[in-house]
């Protein structure tokens, strides 16, 4: 059994994504993936997630740091995406390629990737966006249209999961809790609950066509009808008014409803294990990358469009209650302050219209553990 502290497959995918599948070695930027002739689905990957500080001690282990924990060695901050040539090169000269040098290379390369991506967006170029099917499949693609309550997409490449995972998801459709049967589309700022198995077809020109049968849009309430709740101050504490705890409701409750809805992490509540966002998980993997905004947008769409069934009273509602569409999510700081991250949301709110607001969401310093999809989730449609 190996004693190496290896990266998870999820971490490998994320560090490759942050590097735009190009080598991060200074002045290289070699593409590290492409099609393989072995099969229509095969991919030839020539890059790897290399350790900045070595995965284990011993002969040939470069930059090994004994004081690091296993969690630190396997964290994405200890990974740099390199082509095969430079992955070997950095392990032949630890004097020249110190940990600080490698971290600088990684930061420079990711900054260039971020700049190219943002310039493409500002220039109005067609840029594919993220689409999610269930919690474990995310791909880059475009929305093609809707016919007979079936949404169709062009799938360019997978970010999380692969074709096999998509096929397996379809095969296990009837055994999957409804809370995980959804499709989310950043391009639309919207999502739907699946009413049938997704299908996937290989295209002769490359990529796949994915078709998802969906239910109609979930019901929302008007912002003016938001229920009464305890009011929170700007410092996230309960407020006192006239000797009593202050309350807020209706349109005045909208900023707080969005803030609290997005701050609750999935798995945080022992009674509601499936409720909440994956903001902390995505932040820990993608902080500093332009992809983070896009992943967070997927989560806001899920909270806005996909109903949750409260197991204590069997009532169904979308967590954000009155949000009908998500236009954008922008991160306003490089890091959270005391676990609070400022963001700007751009939303379509029922009874209000387009609504933009700056608020802070909670990003716990420690990820929520033990969060697993519940296969016995009560159907909501």
Residue pairs with C-beta under 8 A, 6 or more apart in sequence:
2 56
3 56
4 55
4 56
5 55
5 56
5 70
5 73
5 74
6 55
6 74
7 15
7 49
7 51
7 74
7 76
7 79
8 74
10 160
10 285
11 49
11 74
11 75
11 76
11 79
11 285
12 48
12 49
12 79
13 159
13 160
14 76
14 285
14 286
15 49
15 76
15 79
15 80
15 81
16 32
16 33
16 47
16 49
16 81
17 159
17 289
17 291
18 81
18 110
18 113
18 286
18 289
18 291
19 47
19 81
19 106
19 109
19 110
19 113
20 113
20 116
20 117
21 31
21 32
21 33
21 47
21 81
22 28
22 29
22 30
22 31
22 32
22 47
22 81
22 109
22 113
23 29
23 30
23 32
23 47
23 81
23 82
23 83
23 86
24 80
24 81
24 82
24 105
24 106
24 109
24 110
25 82
25 83
25 86
25 89
25 90
25 105
26 105
26 108
26 109
28 83
28 86
29 109
30 46
30 83
30 85
32 45
32 46
32 47
32 81
32 83
33 43
33 44
33 45
33 46
33 47
34 43
34 44
35 42
35 43
35 44
35 206
36 42
36 43
36 44
40 202
41 163
41 202
46 83
46 84
47 81
47 82
47 83
47 84
47 87
48 81
48 82
48 84
48 87
49 79
49 80
49 81
50 79
50 80
50 81
50 82
50 87
50 90
50 91
51 63
51 73
51 78
51 79
52 63
52 78
52 79
52 80
52 99
52 102
52 103
52 106
53 63
53 64
53 65
53 68
53 73
53 78
53 99
54 61
54 62
54 63
54 64
54 65
55 61
55 73
56 64
57 64
57 66
60 91
62 90
62 91
62 94
62 97
63 94
63 97
63 98
63 99
63 102
65 99
68 78
72 78
76 284
76 285
80 102
80 103
80 105
80 106
81 106
82 90
89 97
90 97
90 102
110 288
110 289
113 290
114 289
114 290
117 127
117 290
118 290
120 127
121 127
128 140
128 141
128 142
128 156
129 140
129 141
129 142
129 185
129 186
129 187
129 294
130 138
130 139
130 140
130 159
130 186
130 294
130 295
130 297
130 298
131 138
131 139
131 140
131 141
131 143
131 153
131 155
131 183
131 184
131 185
131 186
131 187
132 138
132 182
132 183
132 184
132 191
132 298
132 302
133 139
133 166
133 169
133 182
133 183
133 194
133 198
133 210
133 212
134 169
134 176
134 180
134 181
134 182
135 180
135 278
135 373
136 160
136 161
136 165
136 169
137 158
137 160
137 161
137 165
137 166
137 169
138 158
138 159
138 160
138 161
138 295
138 298
139 155
139 156
139 157
139 158
139 159
139 160
139 161
140 155
140 156
140 157
140 158
140 159
141 153
141 154
141 155
141 156
141 207
141 210
142 153
142 154
142 156
142 187
143 151
143 152
143 153
143 185
143 187
143 188
144 152
144 153
144 154
144 209
145 151
145 152
146 152
149 195
149 213
149 214
149 215
149 216
150 211
150 212
150 213
150 214
151 183
151 185
151 192
151 211
151 212
151 214
152 209
152 210
152 211
152 212
153 185
153 209
153 210
153 211
153 212
154 203
154 207
154 208
154 209
154 210
155 200
155 207
155 208
155 209
155 210
156 207
157 207
161 169
163 200
163 208
166 198
166 200
166 210
167 200
169 176
169 198
170 197
170 198
170 199
170 200
171 197
173 181
173 194
173 196
173 197
175 375
176 373
176 375
177 274
177 373
177 374
177 375
177 376
177 377
178 193
178 309
178 377
178 378
178 379
178 380
178 381
179 274
179 306
179 308
179 309
179 373
179 374
179 377
179 380
180 373
180 377
181 193
181 194
182 191
182 192
182 193
182 194
182 302
182 305
182 306
183 191
183 192
183 194
183 198
183 212
183 214
184 190
184 191
184 298
184 301
184 302
184 305
184 306
185 191
185 301
186 294
186 297
186 298
186 301
188 325
189 297
189 301
189 325
189 326
189 327
189 328
189 348
190 217
190 301
190 304
190 305
190 325
190 326
191 301
191 302
191 304
191 305
191 306
192 212
192 214
192 215
192 216
192 217
192 305
192 306
193 214
193 215
193 218
193 306
193 307
193 380
193 381
194 212
194 213
194 214
194 215
195 213
195 214
195 215
195 381
196 212
196 213
197 213
198 210
198 211
198 212
198 213
199 210
199 211
200 208
200 209
200 210
200 211
201 208
201 209
201 210
201 211
202 208
203 209
215 381
217 305
217 324
218 305
218 306
218 307
218 318
219 318
220 318
220 321
220 322
220 323
220 324
220 350
221 321
221 322
221 350
222 322
222 350
222 351
223 250
223 251
223 254
223 322
223 349
223 350
223 351
223 352
224 250
224 251
224 351
225 250
225 322
225 351
226 249
226 250
226 251
226 253
226 254
226 257
226 321
226 322
227 249
227 253
228 247
228 248
228 249
228 253
229 247
229 248
229 249
229 253
229 256
229 257
230 238
230 239
230 245
230 246
230 247
230 248
231 238
231 239
231 241
231 245
231 246
231 247
231 248
231 256
232 238
232 239
232 256
232 259
232 260
233 239
236 340
236 360
236 362
238 245
238 246
239 245
239 246
240 246
248 256
251 352
254 322
254 349
254 352
254 355
254 357
255 357
255 359
257 320
257 321
257 322
258 320
258 323
258 345
258 347
258 357
258 359
259 359
259 360
259 361
261 303
261 319
261 320
261 321
262 277
262 279
262 299
262 300
262 303
262 320
262 361
263 277
263 279
263 361
263 362
264 275
264 276
264 277
264 319
265 276
265 277
265 278
265 279
265 280
265 362
265 364
265 368
266 273
266 274
266 275
266 276
266 277
266 278
266 368
266 371
267 273
267 276
267 368
267 369
267 370
267 371
267 372
268 276
268 368
269 275
269 276
271 311
271 312
272 310
272 311
273 371
273 372
273 374
274 308
274 373
274 374
274 377
275 308
275 319
276 319
277 299
277 300
277 302
277 303
278 299
279 296
279 299
279 341
279 361
279 363
280 363
280 364
280 367
280 368
281 367
281 368
282 292
282 295
282 296
282 299
283 292
283 296
283 336
283 341
283 363
284 367
286 292
286 295
287 335
288 334
292 331
293 328
293 329
293 330
293 331
296 329
296 331
296 343
297 326
297 328
297 329
300 320
300 323
300 326
300 329
300 345
300 347
301 326
303 318
303 319
303 320
303 323
304 318
304 319
304 320
304 323
304 324
304 325
304 326
304 347
305 318
306 318
307 316
307 317
307 318
307 380
307 381
308 316
308 317
308 318
308 319
308 380
309 315
309 316
309 377
309 378
309 379
309 380
310 316
310 317
311 378
314 378
316 380
322 349
322 350
322 351
322 352
323 347
323 348
323 349
323 350
324 348
324 349
324 350
325 347
325 348
326 345
326 346
326 347
326 348
327 346
327 347
327 348
327 354
328 344
328 345
328 346
329 343
329 344
329 345
329 346
330 343
330 344
330 346
331 341
331 342
331 343
332 342
332 343
332 344
332 358
333 341
333 342
335 341
336 363
339 362
339 363
339 364
339 365
340 360
340 361
340 362
340 363
341 360
341 361
341 362
341 363
342 358
342 359
342 360
343 358
343 359
343 360
343 361
344 356
344 357
344 358
345 356
345 357
345 359
346 354
346 355
346 356
347 354
347 355
347 356
347 357
348 354
348 355
349 355
